[in-house]
Amino acid sequence: MYSISVPDDKHKYHVAELAKMFLPEDHFCIYVGQPDAELVIGAGGDYNDSKRRAYAFFKKITGKDLDWGILTGVRPGKLYNELKAKGDDPEKVLKERYYVSDEKIRLLRRVSESQARVRRSPDPKAIGLYLGIPFCPTRCQYCSFTSNQISKEAATAYLKALFTEMDAVRGLMTRKGQTAESIYIGGGTPTSLDPEDLKAFLDKVRDLFVDENTVEFTVEGGRPETITAEKLQIIKDAGAGRISINPQSMKQRTLDLIGRRHTPEQIREAFALAKDAQIPVVNADLITGLPEEEPEDFRSSLAEVIGLGPANITVHTLAVKKASRMIEEDPGVARRQADNVRQMLADADRMLTEAGYEPYYMYRQKHMAGNFENVGWCLPGTESLYNIRIMEEDQTIAAMGAGAISKVYFPEENRLERVPNVSNYQIYIERIDEMIARKEAGL
């Protein structure tokens, strides 16, 4: 057990986040004001000074370097762009002050260049909208999102409450003169709704929020087994031009292990249906570091997905949250898979670049295998504006539904204030008036 002393609780938090990237949580203890600790970090420096000292200590005792250096935040791309906007040399700063590797700096440069090409509304009253459907056919082993197994009764009750919140948000937007620049329907799995409910929901989204100022409308399909020709036509008729089909892996054994109740053949069928429906942009998600997968398994999945022709491919790193079943059953899976993930991400970079894709957004999460990253790749011209905006945190996002968190942007101060909804969908239904009151006060 390694002991570290820090000057106060805020330094304790920042150093602890870094420590977790080197060691299991039961291998270190961080104290406030403990003079006989193995590493004593005194007052007088900022959090990054403390993290640099801690980094040198952990590197010495473990022999490890971290690709992302002392960065523990989820949005390194935002830091890169902010440094660039201030006139600093972001690559020099990231290397010398934050210890970021050359490979990750190169990734950030490419992401920044891609984002610079994307058209954004100059109107400060243009906002993003998120609407969540917290239902799935089953719960994945690694999942800790707000999602529940769907039933007709639950979906009907939930949509009634959601429609009430949507009406209230439309009223707020009208009073403030706001328009929806982008709309993102997420979950859960929105296409787990039956056709009748899906049509009622998406038609209401279109009628309330879509107008000539709307650049982008996305529906996250997700589970291939929930995607049908009828549902795709409903999505298209509502005006959505982007969907997702998320294989996660093309290996049946892996799908079984992680609780996905679909087959590789159903994935292929879903892509064929999307092609027939002429949905302009399809995204596919894959995950690196899944249980029992080796780099050759990931390369095989990625090669097949590239062959299916999605305009966007998002490569995630396995993140095993504390609330997931996977960490209960195999708490060491993310740490064991770290070396595999490193190779998988390198393979993804090479294969996707060769296939004509460019990285256009990226973010990190806690509890990721190897402390790496998630990267959205796209064919040029098919970047998702919503994804860029949510990562850059430079726009108000009005979020509706159970577990949705609105983010109010204050450009003069370059900061956000969050306005959360409760996560449990049943409590959301019961307290819908309170959710609306929160938005009235916060938005």
N, C-alpha and C positions, 0 to 999 in steps of 0.2 A: 504494500500500500504506500503510494507516494503522497507526501504532504506538501501543500502549497499554501502560502499565506498571502492574502491580498488586503488592500486598505479598506475596502467597503463592499457592501452587497452588490452594487452595480458592477464593480470589477470582478467580483466572484462569478456573476452570471456570464460575463464575456469570456473569462478564462476557462470556466467549466465547459462552455460550448466548444472551445478549441480542444480542450483536454479529451473530450469524447471522440474526437476524430483520430486520436492517437491510441487511446487505451479504453478497455471496457470500464464501465462506470464504477465497478467494485474494485478497481485498481488504483484509484486516487481519491484524495479527500482535500477539499479546499476550505480553508479557514479564513476568518477575518481577524487580522492582528495577532497572528501566532508567531512569535519571534524565533522559535526553535524548529520551524518547518524546514524541509529540505530545500525549498525555493521560497524566498521571501521577496515579495514585490511590494515596495513601499509606495507611499503617496508621492505625488509630484508629476506624474505622467498621465497621459490620456489612456483610453482603453487599448488603443493600438500599440502604445508603448508596452503596456502590460502583456498584451498578446505576443509581442515580439520576444519578450523575455521568456514567456512560457513556451513559445515555439522552440527556442534554442534549448531549453531544458528537456522538453519531450523528444526532440530530435536526438539529443545526446543519449537518452536512456533507451530509446526504441530503435535508433538507426534509421528512422523513416523521415522522408520528406513528403509534404502534401502538395498535390498539383495546384490546389487553390490557396496554398500558403496559409496566412492567418485569416483569410476571409471566411467568415461564418454566416454571412447574410445570404438571403435567397436570390438576390438580384445583382450579381456582379456586372451584368450588362448595363444596368442603370448607373453604377459607379463609373464605368468606363465612359459613358456618354457625358456624365456630369463633369468629369475631369477634362474631357475634350472641350466641352462648352466653356469652361473657365480659362481655356488657353494653356492648360498644362499638357505635358506629354503623357497621355494615359498609360502607355506601355512602359515607360521608364518608371513612373510612379508605382504601377502594379508590381513590377519586378523588384524594385529596390525597397519599397516601403511595405509591400504586402507579401512579397516572396512568391508571387504567382508564377507558374512555369511558363516557358516559352510557348508550349503547345496550347495552353488555355488562353494566353494573351492573343495568339493567332486566331483562336475561335472567337474571342470577343471582338476582334477587329472585323472579322468576316460578318458577324451578326450586326455590328454597327453599320457597316456598309450596306447590308441588305435593307435595314430599317430606314436608312436615309432615302431610299428610292420609293418608299410607300407614301401614297397621297393621304394626307390627313386634313380634316376640315379646319380652317383657320378660325371658325366661329367658336368663341368660348362657351356658347350655349349648346354646342353639340356634345352630347353625352353618350356613354355606352349603357346598354341594358343587359342584365343577366336574369334569366328566369330558370329556376331549378325544379326538376321533377325527381323527388327523392325515392324512386322505386327502381328495383332491378329484378331480373328473373331469379337470380341467386346472389349470394354475397361472396366475393372473392376472398381468398385466404389472406391476402395482404392488405385488404381494404379497411380504412377507418373513416371513410366519408359518410355523410348522412345519407344512408340508403336503406331501403326496406324491401322485403319481398312483396311483390305487387298483388293486390286483389282488386276486383271491380269496385267493391264497396269503399275501400280505402281511397282509391283513385278518384271516385266521384266526390267524396267528402272533401278531399284535398283540393281538387280543382275548383270547387265552389268557393273555398276560402282564398285560393290564389287569384281567382277572377276578381274578388272584392279588392284585394291588394292592387291588382293591375289597374282597376278603375281609379283607385285613389292616386296611384303614381301618374296616370295619365292626366288627372286633374292638377297635380302638382306641376307637371311639366308644362301644361298649358298656361298656368298662372305665371310661371317663370320664363316663358318663351323658349323652352328647351326642345330640342329635336334629338331623335335617336340616330347617331352616326353609325353605330353597329349594334346588333342584337345577337345574343348568344343563348341558346337553349341547352342547358347542361343537366347534370344529374349526379348520381343515379344514371338511369337509362331512359331518356324521354320516349324512345320507341317501344318501351315496355307497355305503354298505354295502348289500349285497343284502338282500332281505327276510328270508331265513333268519338272517343274522348280526345284522341290525337287531333282529329279534324277540328273539333270544337275549340280546343286550346290554341292551335296554330292560327286558325281563322281569327280568333280574338286578338292574338298578338299582331297579326297583320292589320286588322281594322283599327286597333288602338295606336300602334306605334310606327308602322311603316309608312314613309312618305318619300318625296323626291330627294330629301336630304340623307336618306338611309343608304349607306355605302355597302353594307354587308349584313347578311342574315344567315346565321349558322344554326343547324340542329345537330346535336351530338347523338348519333345513332348508337354507337358503341357496340353492343352485343350483336354479333351477326345473326343469331337465331331469332332476333326480334324484328329483323328487317324484311319487309315484304314489298312486292310491287305496288300493292295498294297504299301502303304507308309512304312509300317514296313519292307516289303521285300526289298524296295529300301534302307532303312537305314541299314539293315543287309548286303546287297550286297556291300554297300560302305565300310564295315568293322567296323561299329560302334558296340560296345558291351554293351553300356549303353543307356537307354532312361529314360525319366520321364513321368509319367502320374499324373497330379496334380488335385485331387478332390477338395481340400480346405475344403470341408465339404460334408457329405453324406446326408445332410438334404435339401430337395427341397426348402423349404421356404428361407433358408439361401442363396442358390445359386441364387434364384430370387432377393433377396435383394442386393446382391453384383454385379449383372450384369453378372453372368455366364450363358450362354445360353446352358447349358447341363443338363442332368438329372442324378440321381444316377444310373439308368439303363445303360446309356451310359458309365459311369465310369466302371461298371462291364464288359460291352462288350469290352471296350478298354483293360482291363487287360486280358480278355480271348484271345483276338487277339494277345497280346504280348506273352502270354504263347504258343499259337499255332506257333508263329513265332520263338520261342526259342531264344528270346533276353536274353542274360545271366543275365544282371542286370537291374532291373526296380526300379526306385525311385518314391515315392509318396509324395506329399506335402499336409500337413494339416495346418490350421491356427487356433490358439487359439484366443479367444476374438472377434469373428465375431459378428455383430449386432444381438441382440435378443437371442444369443446362451447362454445356461447355461452349467455348467460342465457335466451334464448328456448327453447333445447333443454331446459334444465333445467326451466323452467316447464311445458313440454309434458309431460315425464316425470312431474313431480310432480302435475300436474292429473289425468293418467290414473291414477296410483297412488292418489290420494285417491278417485277414482271406483271403484276396485276394493274399497274398504271395509276396509282393515286398521285394527285398533284402535290399533296403534302404527306410527309411521313414524320411522325414524332417519335424520337428514340428516348425512352425513359430509362432511368436507373432504378432498380428495385429499391423502394423505400418501405421498410417494415415498421409501421407505426405501433405504438404500445397498445392501442385498442384493437389490433388485428388478431385474428386467430393464428396467423402464421408465427408471430413472435411467441405466443403461448406454447405452440407445439415445437418450434425450432428457433430458440432465441439467438442462435449464433449464425443463422443463414446469411445475413447481410455481410458480416465480417468475413466469413469463409469465401464469399463470392467476389471479394474486392479485386483480386488479381484477374479473375475472369472478366469482370466488368471493364477493367482497364483495356484489355485486349478487344473486347466487344465494341467499345466506343471507338477505338482506333480503326477497327474494321468498318464500322458504320461511316466514319468520316471518309475513309478511302472509297468505299463502295458507292455511297451516295454522291460524292463529288464526281466520281467517274460517270455516274448515271445522269449528271446534269442538275443535281439538286444543290441548293445553297442553304446554309444555316441562317435563320432569320429571327429567332428568339430563343432564349434559354433561361433556365432558372434552376435553383437548387432547393432541396428540401432537407429537413432533419431526418436522421436515421437512414440515409442513403448508403447503399453498399459502396465502400471505398470513398465516400464523401464526394462523389462526382457530380453529375448534372443531368438535366433533361434538356434535349435540344429539338426544336422544331425545324425541320428541313422542308424546302419547297422548290418547285420548279419556278424559275423567275416569272414574276407577275402574278403569282397566286398566294402571296403572303396574306396571313390573317391580320387585319388591322386590330381586331379586338385583342388578340393575343399580344400584339406589340404594346398596345395601350395599357393592358393590365400589368405587364411587366415593367413598363417605364413609369407607371404610376403618375401619369401626367394628364389625367382626365377623370371627371366624376363618373362613377359607375353606379347606377341605381339597380340594386339587386333585389329580386322578389322570390319568395318561396322559403320553405323550411331550410334553415342553415345558411341562407344567403346573407352576405355581408356587403352592404352598400359602402362605397368609398367616396367621400366628398373632397374634391381637390380644391386647394386654395393656392392659385398660381403665384400670388405675390410672395407667399412664404414657402412655396414648393413643399407643401405638406398635405397629408390626408387625414381626415377624421372618419372613423369607421362607425357605421350604424348597423348593428347586427340584428338578424332575426333569430329566434330560438331554433335549435337544431331538430328537435323531435317533432315530426309532422303532426302528431295528434295534439301536442301542446300548441303548435302553430295554429291549428284549426280553432282550438279553444280560445286562443288569445289574439286572434287576427286583428281585433280593434286596437290592441296595444301595439302590434307591429306597425299598423298604419299611423298611430300616434307618434311612434318613434321616428317614422319617416317625415311626418309633418314638422317635427321639431328639428331633425337632423339634416334633412335635404333642403 
